[in-house]
Amino acid sequence: MAGNWAGLGAAVISFLYLYDRVANYIPFQIRDHLATFFHKVVSFVNPYDQITIHEYCGEYMQRDELYVASEAYLSSTCSSRARKLKADLGQESDKPSVTIDDYEEVIDTFRGVSVWWCACMRPNSHTISFYPNQEQRKYYRLTFHNRHRKLVEGEYLNHVLREGRDVTIRNRIRKLFTNNPSSNSDRYSSLWSHVAFEHPATFDTLAMDPEKKREIIDDLVTFCKGKEYYKKIGKAWKRGYLLYGPPGTGKSTMIAAIANFLEYDVYDLELTTVKTNTELRKIFIETTGKSIIVIEDIDCSIDLTGKRKEKEEKDDEEKDEKLPSCMEEKDENSKLTLSGILNFIDGLWSACGGERIVIFTTNHVEKLDPALIRRGRMDMHIEMSYCTFEAFKVLAKNYLGILEHDLFDTIQTLLSEVNISPADVAEGLMLKISRNEDVGACLMNLIRVIEAAKEEAKKKAQQKLAAQENKKSSKEESSVEKALNLEEKNSKNELAP
């Protein structure tokens, strides 16, 4: 038996040697038939199957997504078992990627089954190539026993794709997008432009009540882990947050903290540059998953009440609160409607892509249409309030590096008596950086800032009260004057012949 196997091996070697010598003189049709026959013979005695994953596919010079995911997967999972490695920094990454080098082979294990990965290259057979590397084309060769073929094709490749995508997302350079004006765009230009997102805000540095902060974090964690749950209940995998409160209370900082916590990209949507509902849908399609779509100061973007409000009589205009100046004049020809915004948030188009968060910010929540901010569209309403003592302690830790001080009791009393924004409190603590003062001097400066804000609020309250009294007295004088005029007119009518 051993002699027979040795003779077969010698015959195969002789055949390969002779084939290499005469291959160039054999017509290509015959060569293809011989190669097919040879592979059939080898597969008959070889129990291992192979899957090839090429770097480029199709006609548009695009890297195959499975190849990119496999590269990222091998970098994170199997590179530690390789002897030859290569490192590079991709255009969409902020971390060096280390993966197996060309012609290196590593073993991976999935559910007790071993598979072999090998990074290969082959000469490009085309005279004219549309691929970036014209001389050689890269591919991965995945080898496994044929009895595990169903497991590899059905589950393992999906596992590689899923894990590779997650690694790519974690290592990417996160971006801050803004939509381009309609007048500057054409059919070939992108609807979004972007820069690297580098905002340093986190929940640890966010000046907010710890209990409210914990509630938001728990909601975010539940959302990002809820893909199967959202699919089960039949809802699009998205969540809406409404941030409302006075200026300077940290609404933009909250958005940055959420983006850094979830490692999402941010799309800052400027509604004033969007002309139609159709354009809004196109812009939405261009966004990706794992992203936050932000519309800041939505009450100042467009008139989202549409025709829901009836026109007020001229005599009642004085009783209405004055709208922000940016809402006083509207383009009557604009075709972007409240209905378009509502469909953008939770209509059929909202399910495209998945895993998105939509955030609205406003200083005047009472001016927004109730249909826009109802539960289901804006799932969580977060009030960004004035600075509390708990929020101040976060700022003191961030700016001064302290947790306790003798002046904290005084500051706590003042904060309970006056409304002051966290931005103003932070500015009061900046003295340490600007003048290199000690902690006590910074806290005393903050006390002076809060006391000044208290006096200013008191003065405004007195002015408002005086204005109301003047208005009331003016109305009384006007009523008396009207009564006198009416009495005088009646007297003249009685004396008339």
Secondary structure as UniProt FT lines:
FT   HELIX           2..22
FT   HELIX           23..25
FT   HELIX           28..45
FT   STRAND          48..54
FT   STRAND          56..57
FT   TURN            58..61
FT   STRAND          62..63
FT   HELIX           65..77
FT   HELIX           79..81
FT   STRAND          85..88
FT   TURN            91..92
FT   STRAND          97..100
FT   TURN            102..103
FT   STRAND          105..110
FT   TURN            111..112
FT   STRAND          113..123
FT   STRAND          136..145
FT   HELIX           146..148
FT   HELIX           149..151
FT   HELIX           152..156
FT   HELIX           157..171
FT   STRAND          175..179
FT   HELIX           182..184
FT   TURN            187..188
FT   STRAND          192..196
FT   TURN            203..205
FT   HELIX           210..224
FT   HELIX           227..233
FT   STRAND          238..244
FT   TURN            247..248
FT   HELIX           251..262
FT   STRAND          265..268
FT   HELIX           271..273
FT   HELIX           277..285
FT   STRAND          291..295
FT   TURN            296..297
FT   HELIX           298..300
FT   TURN            304..307
FT   HELIX           314..319
FT   HELIX           325..327
FT   TURN            332..333
FT   HELIX           338..346
FT   HELIX           348..351
FT   STRAND          356..362
FT   HELIX           365..367
FT   HELIX           370..373
FT   TURN            375..377
FT   STRAND          380..383
FT   HELIX           389..400
FT   TURN            406..407
FT   HELIX           408..415
FT   TURN            416..417
FT   HELIX           422..429
FT   HELIX           431..435
FT   HELIX           439..495
//
